[in-house]
Every structure is written in structure tokens, then in C-alpha cells.
Amino acid sequence: MSSDLDLWKGLAIAINVVVCFIGILLSRWISQTKLYEISCALVAGVLLATGLVHLLSDSVESLANLTELMNGYPFPYMLCGIMFIILLMIEQSVDVYQVKRKEESPKLFKGDASHTHPHDIESQSSQISTSSQLTSADDDASKDMHHHDVNMSEASAIFIFLALSVHSIFEGLSLGASNNASQIASTLIAIAIHKGLAAYALGASFIEAKVSKWRMVIFSVIFAFMTPAGIAIGWGLEAAESDTGKVLSGVCSALAAGTFLYVGALEFVPMSFKPGSSYIIWKFVALLVGYGAMSALAIWT
């Protein structure tokens, strides 16, 4: 019996690593096709369902005793909201800082018309031509400003990476601590699908944030081994049900839920549903499929 458990847990580690890399590579391939914006809607649905249906409900269950001690205070929801607000503050602060830096940058053209000399006419003519080109470029850039605004920042992608990694560890921890082979087999399928969807969402986040190729590889490798690390820890300790572990898991799950809600609602949804964009119906279908598929996995995980 013990050998069967070891076999299933070893198989779970291998499957999770393979599925993770498939999900990330798939997101990179789709980003080069016309399906990318539709896939962003799918990712938005996956993130929203992960935050609401999986993580927030897990946090409520894990922090049930703490909630009871606090006379029914909805501690998980408060943590989720705080994380949402913190991410919003960070994003806005970064945007304000970037705008301020641009405003304080030295002007390209400075001069006094009252001190113009004949030999400067040719130089000024060149400057006027260049200035006209820059003004035209600025006008074009202003048309694309909305597109720039909805691009994800690298900070958001890092938050997604951290939240998914923590969730993967606790998910693997519960699987590794299991002593029932049939339960491991059934749960493994759901966790593998969940890992693949999460990996796809992570890959799409890195691509939208324009993370460099090598950094993306490093983060992907780390994320791929988060669930196996959790399985190995639970495998060795078989103590995933301790009170301290439950509280820690509940707090992390609530914070991660806030992260997924923020990125799903304020990052990926605007990416997909830009003004004037096409395939709107298909994007709504993708959003519902992503949300529905990830929600359905809660039956087994």
C-alpha cells in the first residue's frame, strides 16, 4: 500500500511539472496569433474563478475557527479586499511616478526667438521639421494611449507569480499528505488541469508585461516545481492539517484571492474588451468558459 502511495505521489510530481511547461509554452504560442485577445478573456475567467471559487472559499474554511473566535467577523473577505486595494495603490503609484519622470525630463527644444541670427535659419528650419515630426508622432501615440494603459505592469505579473506559487505549494501539501491512493488519483486529475490553466494564465501575464525571455524561463521553472515541492513536504511530514498550517494557508489564500480578483478584473478584462475591438461575442464565450471550467474543478479540489 505504501509503495502504491509513493508511486502515485511520484507520478503527481512528474505530471504537474510537464503540464505546467505545456501551459506556459501554449500561452507563448497563442500570443503570436489573432487568438491572443480571446485567450486573455479566457485567462480573466480562470483568474476570477480561482480567486472567488477556490481561494476565497478555501480561506473561509481554513479560518473558520479564527472567524468564530472573532464573533463571526469575515476575516477572509477583509484580507481579500485589503490585498485588492494594496495592489491598486501600488499600480497607481508606479503610474504617477512614471508620468512625473516624463514631465521632468529635459525638453528637446529650447530657444529664444529674439536672438535669432541668419546663420541659425537653416538649423531652426531643421528643428521645426523635426518638431513637426515629433508632434505627429505624439498625436499617433495619444491615439494608442488607451492600449498602453491597459498593458500589464511587470509588478502585476510578479504578484500573480507569487500568489500562484504559494497556492501551488499548499495545494501540493494537501496532496502529499494524503494516505488514500484512490483519493490521490482522483484529485491529481483536477490539480493537473488546474496547474495547466494557472500556468497558461501566468505565461500570458509574463507576455503582456513584456518580461524578458530569460526571466520568464527562470520564473516558469520555479513555478513548475512549486506543486512538487508542496507534495514532497506533505509526503515527508504528513502534517498539512495542523492548526498553524490551516491559519497560514487561510491567510495566504485570502491574499491570493485579492490578487487574482485585481489582475483578472482590472488587467485582463480591459486587455480583451478594448473599445473598437472585434470578436466580442467570442471573448464573452471565452470568459464564461474560463470561469466555468475553473469553477467546476472545485468539485474535486
Residue pairs with C-beta under 8 A, 6 or more apart in sequence:
1 181
4 181
5 178
5 179
5 181
5 184
8 181
8 184
8 185
8 188
9 175
9 176
9 184
9 231
9 235
11 188
12 172
12 175
12 184
12 188
12 191
12 192
12 228
12 231
13 227
13 228
13 231
13 232
15 188
15 192
16 172
16 191
16 192
16 195
16 224
16 227
16 228
16 231
17 224
17 225
17 228
19 192
19 193
19 195
19 196
19 199
20 195
20 196
20 199
20 220
20 223
20 224
20 227
21 199
21 220
21 224
22 196
22 199
23 195
23 196
23 197
23 198
23 199
23 200
23 202
23 203
24 199
24 200
24 202
24 203
24 220
25 203
26 200
26 203
27 39
27 199
27 200
27 201
27 202
27 203
27 204
27 207
28 203
28 207
30 36
30 39
31 39
31 204
31 207
37 271
37 272
37 274
37 277
37 279
37 283
38 272
38 279
38 282
38 283
38 286
39 200
39 204
39 286
40 204
40 208
40 268
40 271
40 272
41 268
41 269
41 272
41 273
41 283
41 284
41 286
41 287
41 290
42 286
42 287
42 289
42 290
43 200
43 201
43 204
43 205
43 264
43 268
43 290
44 264
44 265
44 268
44 269
44 272
44 287
44 290
45 264
45 286
45 287
45 288
45 289
45 290
45 291
45 292
45 293
45 294
46 197
46 198
46 200
46 201
46 264
46 290
46 291
46 293
46 294
47 160
47 201
47 260
47 261
47 263
47 264
47 268
48 260
48 261
48 264
48 265
48 290
48 291
49 290
49 291
49 292
49 293
49 294
49 295
50 167
50 198
50 257
50 260
50 294
51 80
51 256
51 257
51 258
51 259
51 260
51 261
51 264
52 257
52 261
53 294
53 295
53 298
54 167
54 194
54 294
54 297
54 298
54 301
55 167
55 253
55 254
55 256
55 257
55 260
56 76
56 77
56 80
56 253
56 254
56 257
57 298
58 249
58 250
58 253
59 76
59 79
59 80
59 249
59 250
59 251
59 253
59 254
59 257
60 67
60 76
60 250
61 250
62 246
62 247
62 249
62 250
62 253
63 75
63 76
63 246
63 247
63 250
63 251
63 254
65 243
65 246
66 75
66 247
66 250
67 73
67 74
67 75
67 76
75 254
76 250
76 253
76 254
76 257
77 254
79 251
79 254
79 255
79 258
80 254
80 255
80 257
80 258
80 261
81 258
82 255
82 258
83 254
83 255
83 256
83 257
83 258
83 259
83 262
84 258
84 259
84 261
84 262
86 258
87 156
87 159
87 258
87 259
87 262
87 263
88 262
88 266
90 155
91 153
91 155
91 156
91 266
94 153
94 155
108 131
108 134
109 127
109 131
111 124
111 127
116 124
146 274
146 275
147 274
150 267
150 270
150 271
150 274
151 208
151 209
151 210
151 271
152 205
152 208
152 209
152 263
152 267
152 268
152 271
153 209
154 209
154 210
154 211
156 205
156 209
156 262
156 263
156 267
157 202
157 205
157 206
157 208
157 209
157 211
159 259
159 263
160 201
160 202
160 205
160 259
160 260
160 263
161 202
161 205
161 219
161 222
161 223
162 259
163 255
163 256
163 259
163 260
164 198
164 201
164 202
164 223
164 226
164 256
165 222
165 223
165 226
166 252
166 256
167 198
167 252
167 253
167 256
168 195
168 198
168 223
168 226
168 227
168 230
169 226
169 227
169 229
169 230
169 233
170 230
170 240
170 249
170 252
170 253
171 191
171 194
171 227
171 230
171 301
172 191
172 226
172 227
172 228
172 229
172 230
172 231
172 232
172 233
172 234
173 230
173 231
173 233
173 234
173 240
173 245
173 249
174 230
174 234
174 240
175 184
175 187
175 188
175 191
175 227
175 230
175 231
175 234
176 230
176 231
176 232
176 233
176 234
176 235
176 236
176 238
176 240
177 234
177 235
177 237
177 238
177 239
177 240
177 241
178 184
178 187
178 234
179 238
186 300
187 300
187 301
189 300
190 297
190 299
190 300
190 301
191 227
191 301
193 297
194 294
194 297
194 301
195 227
197 290
197 293
197 294
199 220
199 223
199 224
202 219
202 220
202 223
203 216
203 220
204 268
205 263
205 267
206 215
206 216
206 219
206 220
207 216
208 267
208 271
211 219
234 240
239 245
269 287
272 283
272 286
272 287
273 280
273 283
277 283
